[in-house]
Amino acid sequence: MLSLRLSSEDERLIRNYAKYHQMTVSEFLRMAALERIESEYDLEALREYEERKATGKVRLFDHDEVWNDK
């Protein structure tokens, strides 16, 4: 269980958003938090890929190379 302190304006906004999308406040907050975590994870994975690519540690294959490797 979590407890969250919000201004009355933020609480109203969140409640109205959840109601509009036919969700409970808990469902909305859970979804929002997990999406945020997933987005940051995806961003970190992209940063790692870009770093590996910049240092030549990534090898890319074109379509023909993939299909001819069978």
Backbone atoms as SQL, in Angstrom:
CREATE TABLE atoms (id INTEGER PRIMARY KEY, chain TEXT, resi INTEGER, resn TEXT, atom TEXT, x REAL, y REAL, z REAL);
INSERT INTO atoms VALUES
  (1, 'A', 1, 'MET', 'N', 0.846, -1.181, 0.000),
  (2, 'A', 1, 'MET', 'CA', 0.000, 0.000, 0.000),
  (3, 'A', 1, 'MET', 'C', 0.886, 1.237, 0.000),
  (4, 'A', 2, 'LEU', 'N', 0.479, 2.224, -0.764),
  (5, 'A', 2, 'LEU', 'CA', 1.182, 3.497, -0.842),
  (6, 'A', 2, 'LEU', 'C', 0.263, 4.617, -0.410),
  (7, 'A', 3, 'SER', 'N', 0.866, 5.674, 0.059),
  (8, 'A', 3, 'SER', 'CA', 0.126, 6.884, 0.381),
  (9, 'A', 3, 'SER', 'C', 0.741, 8.018, -0.418),
  (10, 'A', 4, 'LEU', 'N', -0.084, 8.910, -0.882),
  (11, 'A', 4, 'LEU', 'CA', 0.398, 9.968, -1.766),
  (12, 'A', 4, 'LEU', 'C', -0.236, 11.284, -1.354),
  (13, 'A', 5, 'ARG', 'N', 0.586, 12.312, -1.177),
  (14, 'A', 5, 'ARG', 'CA', 0.063, 13.636, -0.847),
  (15, 'A', 5, 'ARG', 'C', -0.006, 14.462, -2.124),
  (16, 'A', 6, 'LEU', 'N', -1.174, 15.017, -2.368),
  (17, 'A', 6, 'LEU', 'CA', -1.400, 15.824, -3.567),
  (18, 'A', 6, 'LEU', 'C', -2.114, 17.115, -3.189),
  (19, 'A', 7, 'SER', 'N', -1.908, 18.117, -4.000),
  (20, 'A', 7, 'SER', 'CA', -2.719, 19.317, -3.833),
  (21, 'A', 7, 'SER', 'C', -4.139, 18.965, -4.257),
  (22, 'A', 8, 'SER', 'N', -5.100, 19.741, -3.808),
  (23, 'A', 8, 'SER', 'CA', -6.487, 19.453, -4.177),
  (24, 'A', 8, 'SER', 'C', -6.671, 19.577, -5.689),
  (25, 'A', 9, 'GLU', 'N', -5.954, 20.469, -6.309),
  (26, 'A', 9, 'GLU', 'CA', -6.047, 20.627, -7.762),
  (27, 'A', 9, 'GLU', 'C', -5.506, 19.398, -8.491),
  (28, 'A', 10, 'ASP', 'N', -4.345, 18.893, -8.044),
  (29, 'A', 10, 'ASP', 'CA', -3.783, 17.681, -8.662),
  (30, 'A', 10, 'ASP', 'C', -4.692, 16.482, -8.446),
  (31, 'A', 11, 'GLU', 'N', -5.239, 16.372, -7.237),
  (32, 'A', 11, 'GLU', 'CA', -6.133, 15.254, -6.954),
  (33, 'A', 11, 'GLU', 'C', -7.359, 15.307, -7.863),
  (34, 'A', 12, 'ARG', 'N', -7.948, 16.476, -8.022),
  (35, 'A', 12, 'ARG', 'CA', -9.110, 16.635, -8.886),
  (36, 'A', 12, 'ARG', 'C', -8.769, 16.259, -10.319),
  (37, 'A', 13, 'LEU', 'N', -7.619, 16.718, -10.799),
  (38, 'A', 13, 'LEU', 'CA', -7.184, 16.414, -12.160),
  (39, 'A', 13, 'LEU', 'C', -7.024, 14.910, -12.365),
  (40, 'A', 14, 'ILE', 'N', -6.370, 14.252, -11.422),
  (41, 'A', 14, 'ILE', 'CA', -6.138, 12.805, -11.522),
  (42, 'A', 14, 'ILE', 'C', -7.458, 12.042, -11.449),
  (43, 'A', 15, 'ARG', 'N', -8.309, 12.412, -10.523),
  (44, 'A', 15, 'ARG', 'CA', -9.604, 11.730, -10.397),
  (45, 'A', 15, 'ARG', 'C', -10.439, 11.892, -11.669),
  (46, 'A', 16, 'ASN', 'N', -10.466, 13.097, -12.211),
  (47, 'A', 16, 'ASN', 'CA', -11.240, 13.339, -13.427),
  (48, 'A', 16, 'ASN', 'C', -10.659, 12.586, -14.619),
  (49, 'A', 17, 'TYR', 'N', -9.343, 12.543, -14.726),
  (50, 'A', 17, 'TYR', 'CA', -8.702, 11.818, -15.816),
  (51, 'A', 17, 'TYR', 'C', -9.047, 10.336, -15.734),
  (52, 'A', 18, 'ALA', 'N', -8.880, 9.758, -14.550),
  (53, 'A', 18, 'ALA', 'CA', -9.168, 8.331, -14.359),
  (54, 'A', 18, 'ALA', 'C', -10.641, 8.040, -14.666),
  (55, 'A', 19, 'LYS', 'N', -11.529, 8.879, -14.179),
  (56, 'A', 19, 'LYS', 'CA', -12.960, 8.676, -14.416),
  (57, 'A', 19, 'LYS', 'C', -13.279, 8.757, -15.909),
  (58, 'A', 20, 'TYR', 'N', -12.710, 9.733, -16.585),
  (59, 'A', 20, 'TYR', 'CA', -12.943, 9.894, -18.019),
  (60, 'A', 20, 'TYR', 'C', -12.525, 8.646, -18.790),
  (61, 'A', 21, 'HIS', 'N', -11.416, 8.020, -18.345),
  (62, 'A', 21, 'HIS', 'CA', -10.901, 6.825, -19.020),
  (63, 'A', 21, 'HIS', 'C', -11.424, 5.533, -18.386),
  (64, 'A', 22, 'GLN', 'N', -12.444, 5.672, -17.558),
  (65, 'A', 22, 'GLN', 'CA', -13.117, 4.533, -16.925),
  (66, 'A', 22, 'GLN', 'C', -12.141, 3.635, -16.170),
  (67, 'A', 23, 'MET', 'N', -11.288, 4.276, -15.368),
  (68, 'A', 23, 'MET', 'CA', -10.327, 3.574, -14.520),
  (69, 'A', 23, 'MET', 'C', -10.492, 4.066, -13.092),
  (70, 'A', 24, 'THR', 'N', -10.040, 3.257, -12.170),
  (71, 'A', 24, 'THR', 'CA', -9.932, 3.765, -10.800),
  (72, 'A', 24, 'THR', 'C', -8.672, 4.610, -10.725),
  (73, 'A', 25, 'VAL', 'N', -8.600, 5.412, -9.695),
  (74, 'A', 25, 'VAL', 'CA', -7.394, 6.219, -9.494),
  (75, 'A', 25, 'VAL', 'C', -6.191, 5.296, -9.320),
  (76, 'A', 26, 'SER', 'N', -6.370, 4.204, -8.591),
  (77, 'A', 26, 'SER', 'CA', -5.270, 3.250, -8.391),
  (78, 'A', 26, 'SER', 'C', -4.798, 2.660, -9.704),
  (79, 'A', 27, 'GLU', 'N', -5.737, 2.262, -10.554),
  (80, 'A', 27, 'GLU', 'CA', -5.359, 1.703, -11.858),
  (81, 'A', 27, 'GLU', 'C', -4.572, 2.725, -12.672),
  (82, 'A', 28, 'PHE', 'N', -5.066, 3.963, -12.699),
  (83, 'A', 28, 'PHE', 'CA', -4.378, 4.997, -13.461),
  (84, 'A', 28, 'PHE', 'C', -2.975, 5.259, -12.920),
  (85, 'A', 29, 'LEU', 'N', -2.848, 5.419, -11.610),
  (86, 'A', 29, 'LEU', 'CA', -1.526, 5.710, -11.035),
  (87, 'A', 29, 'LEU', 'C', -0.560, 4.544, -11.246),
  (88, 'A', 30, 'ARG', 'N', -1.055, 3.318, -11.111),
  (89, 'A', 30, 'ARG', 'CA', -0.209, 2.139, -11.354),
  (90, 'A', 30, 'ARG', 'C', 0.281, 2.132, -12.800),
  (91, 'A', 31, 'MET', 'N', -0.655, 2.348, -13.729),
  (92, 'A', 31, 'MET', 'CA', -0.312, 2.361, -15.154),
  (93, 'A', 31, 'MET', 'C', 0.696, 3.477, -15.457),
  (94, 'A', 32, 'ALA', 'N', 0.442, 4.656, -14.931),
  (95, 'A', 32, 'ALA', 'CA', 1.323, 5.795, -15.194),
  (96, 'A', 32, 'ALA', 'C', 2.730, 5.540, -14.657),
  (97, 'A', 33, 'ALA', 'N', 2.815, 4.988, -13.457),
  (98, 'A', 33, 'ALA', 'CA', 4.129, 4.719, -12.860),
  (99, 'A', 33, 'ALA', 'C', 4.881, 3.654, -13.658),
  (100, 'A', 34, 'LEU', 'N', 4.199, 2.576, -14.034),
  (101, 'A', 34, 'LEU', 'CA', 4.863, 1.507, -14.780),
  (102, 'A', 34, 'LEU', 'C', 5.269, 1.970, -16.175),
  (103, 'A', 35, 'GLU', 'N', 4.440, 2.794, -16.819),
  (104, 'A', 35, 'GLU', 'CA', 4.813, 3.329, -18.127),
  (105, 'A', 35, 'GLU', 'C', 6.040, 4.224, -18.022),
  (106, 'A', 36, 'ARG', 'N', 6.128, 4.995, -16.953),
  (107, 'A', 36, 'ARG', 'CA', 7.290, 5.868, -16.741),
  (108, 'A', 36, 'ARG', 'C', 8.558, 5.036, -16.568),
  (109, 'A', 37, 'ILE', 'N', 8.462, 3.986, -15.779),
  (110, 'A', 37, 'ILE', 'CA', 9.612, 3.102, -15.568),
  (111, 'A', 37, 'ILE', 'C', 10.021, 2.452, -16.885),
  (112, 'A', 38, 'GLU', 'N', 9.042, 1.972, -17.649),
  (113, 'A', 38, 'GLU', 'CA', 9.333, 1.336, -18.934),
  (114, 'A', 38, 'GLU', 'C', 9.990, 2.319, -19.898),
  (115, 'A', 39, 'SER', 'N', 9.507, 3.539, -19.925),
  (116, 'A', 39, 'SER', 'CA', 10.082, 4.558, -20.813),
  (117, 'A', 39, 'SER', 'C', 11.532, 4.847, -20.458),
  (118, 'A', 40, 'GLU', 'N', 11.810, 4.959, -19.166),
  (119, 'A', 40, 'GLU', 'CA', 13.192, 5.206, -18.749),
  (120, 'A', 40, 'GLU', 'C', 14.085, 4.014, -19.066),
  (121, 'A', 41, 'TYR', 'N', 13.563, 2.795, -18.905),
  (122, 'A', 41, 'TYR', 'CA', 14.317, 1.597, -19.248),
  (123, 'A', 41, 'TYR', 'C', 14.630, 1.587, -20.745),
  (124, 'A', 42, 'ASP', 'N', 13.613, 1.908, -21.572),
  (125, 'A', 42, 'ASP', 'CA', 13.813, 1.950, -23.016),
  (126, 'A', 42, 'ASP', 'C', 14.841, 3.012, -23.391),
  (127, 'A', 43, 'LEU', 'N', 14.787, 4.162, -22.750),
  (128, 'A', 43, 'LEU', 'CA', 15.731, 5.234, -23.024),
  (129, 'A', 43, 'LEU', 'C', 17.144, 4.817, -22.650),
  (130, 'A', 44, 'GLU', 'N', 17.299, 4.141, -21.531),
  (131, 'A', 44, 'GLU', 'CA', 18.625, 3.671, -21.108),
  (132, 'A', 44, 'GLU', 'C', 19.156, 2.633, -22.098),
  (133, 'A', 45, 'ALA', 'N', 18.299, 1.727, -22.555),
  (134, 'A', 45, 'ALA', 'CA', 18.713, 0.725, -23.543),
  (135, 'A', 45, 'ALA', 'C', 19.154, 1.405, -24.833),
  (136, 'A', 46, 'LEU', 'N', 18.440, 2.426, -25.250),
  (137, 'A', 46, 'LEU', 'CA', 18.811, 3.171, -26.449),
  (138, 'A', 46, 'LEU', 'C', 20.148, 3.878, -26.263),
  (139, 'A', 47, 'ARG', 'N', 20.362, 4.469, -25.108),
  (140, 'A', 47, 'ARG', 'CA', 21.653, 5.133, -24.826),
  (141, 'A', 47, 'ARG', 'C', 22.808, 4.134, -24.873),
  (142, 'A', 48, 'GLU', 'N', 22.591, 2.961, -24.287),
  (143, 'A', 48, 'GLU', 'CA', 23.630, 1.928, -24.307),
  (144, 'A', 48, 'GLU', 'C', 23.916, 1.492, -25.735),
  (145, 'A', 49, 'TYR', 'N', 22.864, 1.313, -26.543),
  (146, 'A', 49, 'TYR', 'CA', 23.041, 0.937, -27.943),
  (147, 'A', 49, 'TYR', 'C', 23.836, 2.011, -28.686),
  (148, 'A', 50, 'GLU', 'N', 23.460, 3.272, -28.522),
  (149, 'A', 50, 'GLU', 'CA', 24.151, 4.363, -29.208),
  (150, 'A', 50, 'GLU', 'C', 25.624, 4.423, -28.800),
  (151, 'A', 51, 'GLU', 'N', 25.898, 4.196, -27.536),
  (152, 'A', 51, 'GLU', 'CA', 27.281, 4.192, -27.057),
  (153, 'A', 51, 'GLU', 'C', 28.063, 3.039, -27.682),
  (154, 'A', 52, 'ARG', 'N', 27.470, 1.848, -27.705),
  (155, 'A', 52, 'ARG', 'CA', 28.134, 0.688, -28.317),
  (156, 'A', 52, 'ARG', 'C', 28.344, 0.912, -29.810),
  (157, 'A', 53, 'LYS', 'N', 27.353, 1.509, -30.463),
  (158, 'A', 53, 'LYS', 'CA', 27.464, 1.782, -31.896),
  (159, 'A', 53, 'LYS', 'C', 28.596, 2.776, -32.166),
  (160, 'A', 54, 'ALA', 'N', 28.692, 3.808, -31.332),
  (161, 'A', 54, 'ALA', 'CA', 29.718, 4.836, -31.508),
  (162, 'A', 54, 'ALA', 'C', 31.127, 4.268, -31.311),
  (163, 'A', 55, 'THR', 'N', 31.263, 3.241, -30.489),
  (164, 'A', 55, 'THR', 'CA', 32.578, 2.642, -30.241),
  (165, 'A', 55, 'THR', 'C', 32.844, 1.429, -31.129),
  (166, 'A', 56, 'GLY', 'N', 31.942, 1.194, -32.087),
  (167, 'A', 56, 'GLY', 'CA', 32.152, 0.100, -33.034),
  (168, 'A', 56, 'GLY', 'C', 31.848, -1.278, -32.481),
  (169, 'A', 57, 'LYS', 'N', 31.108, -1.358, -31.398),
  (170, 'A', 57, 'LYS', 'CA', 30.798, -2.648, -30.787),
  (171, 'A', 57, 'LYS', 'C', 29.471, -3.228, -31.263),
  (172, 'A', 58, 'VAL', 'N', 28.860, -2.590, -32.254),
  (173, 'A', 58, 'VAL', 'CA', 27.589, -3.064, -32.799),
  (174, 'A', 58, 'VAL', 'C', 27.797, -3.387, -34.272),
  (175, 'A', 59, 'ARG', 'N', 27.318, -4.539, -34.674),
  (176, 'A', 59, 'ARG', 'CA', 27.385, -4.904, -36.081),
  (177, 'A', 59, 'ARG', 'C', 25.961, -4.984, -36.603),
  (178, 'A', 60, 'LEU', 'N', 25.715, -4.255, -37.665),
  (179, 'A', 60, 'LEU', 'CA', 24.394, -4.242, -38.260),
  (180, 'A', 60, 'LEU', 'C', 24.382, -5.100, -39.513),
  (181, 'A', 61, 'PHE', 'N', 23.265, -5.771, -39.757),
  (182, 'A', 61, 'PHE', 'CA', 23.114, -6.629, -40.922),
  (183, 'A', 61, 'PHE', 'C', 21.981, -6.084, -41.779),
  (184, 'A', 62, 'ASP', 'N', 22.171, -6.085, -43.089),
  (185, 'A', 62, 'ASP', 'CA', 21.063, -5.672, -43.944),
  (186, 'A', 62, 'ASP', 'C', 20.168, -6.882, -44.215),
  (187, 'A', 63, 'HIS', 'N', 19.071, -6.642, -44.855),
  (188, 'A', 63, 'HIS', 'CA', 18.060, -7.663, -45.100),
  (189, 'A', 63, 'HIS', 'C', 18.635, -8.879, -45.831),
  (190, 'A', 64, 'ASP', 'N', 19.411, -8.643, -46.874),
  (191, 'A', 64, 'ASP', 'CA', 19.967, -9.748, -47.652),
  (192, 'A', 64, 'ASP', 'C', 20.924, -10.601, -46.826),
  (193, 'A', 65, 'GLU', 'N', 21.751, -9.977, -45.994),
  (194, 'A', 65, 'GLU', 'CA', 22.684, -10.743, -45.163),
  (195, 'A', 65, 'GLU', 'C', 21.927, -11.679, -44.198),
  (196, 'A', 66, 'VAL', 'N', 20.851, -11.192, -43.652),
  (197, 'A', 66, 'VAL', 'CA', 20.081, -11.996, -42.707),
  (198, 'A', 66, 'VAL', 'C', 19.463, -13.202, -43.421),
  (199, 'A', 67, 'TRP', 'N', 18.833, -12.972, -44.558),
  (200, 'A', 67, 'TRP', 'CA', 18.157, -14.057, -45.268),
  (201, 'A', 67, 'TRP', 'C', 19.125, -15.030, -45.920),
  (202, 'A', 68, 'ASN', 'N', 20.306, -14.574, -46.310),
  (203, 'A', 68, 'ASN', 'CA', 21.290, -15.458, -46.954),
  (204, 'A', 68, 'ASN', 'C', 22.098, -16.251, -45.941),
  (205, 'A', 69, 'ASP', 'N', 21.969, -15.966, -44.666),
  (206, 'A', 69, 'ASP', 'CA', 22.753, -16.633, -43.619),
  (207, 'A', 69, 'ASP', 'C', 22.123, -17.955, -43.186),
  (208, 'A', 70, 'LYS', 'N', 21.012, -18.339, -43.779),
  (209, 'A', 70, 'LYS', 'CA', 20.333, -19.587, -43.365),
  (210, 'A', 70, 'LYS', 'C', 21.073, -20.805, -43.779);
